[in-house]
Amino acid sequence: DIEDYDFSNLNRDEVQAAFTIPVEKLLNKKNWSTSEIDGVPSLEFNGGPYPVWGLTAFILYRFLQDVLKRYRVFFDHEVEQLPSDEEVMSALNRHQSRDSLDAQKGGKCIGGDD
């Protein structure tokens, strides 16, 4: 169970916040968007206590597309259609520019508190 996980082992240089998100929120397409930060599009999940973006959002998206859809018989509700692979890849490719902008500014976002 997640309640038994020892969150004190997290590397604070890499992780600003750890949190859980119910699967139902991950499957709700209204919680997903492509946003722009400094003119750079980025895939973003906004259904939890913090926004999830960048590589983490891409991994969540691929998990939902590739794993959960195969097992949707276990859910009481229909799996909603998430952004297309083309939309995600376009946002991810352009997200690299955001990383460059963060590096130029001397910072990076880990947990979404920016």
C-alpha positions as a printed Julia matrix, in Angstrom:
114×3 Matrix{Float64}:
   0.0    0.0     0.0
   1.1    3.55   -0.69
   0.56   4.4     2.99
   3.46   2.06    3.81
   5.93   3.72    1.43
   8.86   5.46    3.14
   8.92   8.9     1.51
  11.91   9.96    3.66
  14.2    8.18    1.17
  13.46  10.66   -1.64
  16.41  12.65   -2.98
  15.43  16.24   -2.15
  17.75  17.5    -4.91
  15.58  15.69   -7.44
  12.12  15.53   -5.86
  10.34  18.54   -4.43
   7.02  16.82   -3.72
   5.59  13.3    -3.76
   1.86  12.77   -4.01
  -0.75  10.33   -5.23
  -3.42  10.83   -7.87
  -6.49   8.6    -8.16
  -6.58   6.65  -11.42
 -10.02   8.11  -12.16
  -8.49  11.6   -12.29
  -5.68  10.41  -14.56
  -8.25   8.94  -16.94
 -10.32  12.13  -17.12
  -9.3   13.97  -20.3
 -10.47  17.27  -18.78
  -7.42  17.09  -16.49
  -5.0   16.98  -19.46
  -3.94  19.92  -21.56
  -1.21  21.3   -23.72
  -0.12  24.56  -22.18
   2.43  27.15  -23.18
   5.15  28.42  -20.91
   7.32  31.17  -22.35
   5.83  30.3   -25.74
   6.83  26.63  -25.51
   3.99  24.02  -25.55
   4.05  21.33  -22.88
   1.79  18.38  -22.07
   0.37  18.92  -18.6
  -1.83  17.06  -16.12
  -3.73  19.37  -13.75
  -5.9   16.97  -11.74
  -3.71  16.64   -8.67
  -2.27  18.83   -5.94
   0.51  19.97   -8.31
   0.7   20.22  -12.1
   2.55  17.3   -13.69
   4.42  18.22  -16.86
   7.46  17.35  -18.93
   8.86  13.84  -18.9
   6.72  12.84  -15.91
   3.54  13.82  -17.75
   4.73  11.98  -20.86
   5.42   8.8   -18.85
   1.98   9.0   -17.22
   0.37   9.55  -20.61
   2.15   6.56  -22.17
   1.22   4.41  -19.16
  -2.43   5.34  -19.59
  -2.33   4.74  -23.35
  -0.3    1.54  -23.39
  -1.11  -0.23  -20.13
  -4.41   0.87  -18.61
  -6.39   0.75  -21.84
  -5.52  -2.94  -22.12
  -7.04  -3.57  -18.7
 -10.0   -1.21  -18.84
 -12.37  -4.11  -18.21
 -11.38  -3.69  -14.55
 -12.75  -0.14  -14.41
 -16.39   0.75  -13.81
 -16.19   3.62  -16.28
 -15.07   4.09  -19.85
 -11.47   5.15  -20.39
 -11.66   8.61  -21.94
  -9.66   9.53  -25.01
  -6.47  11.36  -24.1
  -4.51  13.66  -26.42
  -3.3   11.97  -29.6
   0.23  10.59  -29.85
   1.01  13.33  -32.38
  -0.08  16.04  -29.92
   2.02  14.51  -27.16
   5.12  14.06  -29.32
   4.84  17.6   -30.64
   4.55  18.98  -27.12
   7.4   16.79  -25.86
   9.71  17.79  -28.71
   9.02  21.44  -28.06
   9.39  20.87  -24.31
  13.15  20.51  -24.79
  13.17  24.23  -25.53
  11.61  24.83  -22.11
  14.47  22.9   -20.5
  16.91  25.14  -22.36
  15.06  28.24  -21.15
  15.16  26.96  -17.56
  18.91  26.3   -17.86
  19.49  29.81  -19.22
  17.57  31.23  -16.27
  19.56  29.06  -13.87
  16.65  27.03  -12.53
  14.37  24.08  -13.02
  10.95  22.98  -11.86
  10.71  19.69  -10.0
   7.36  19.62   -8.22
   5.36  22.34   -9.89
   5.67  25.1    -7.31
   6.97  27.68   -9.84
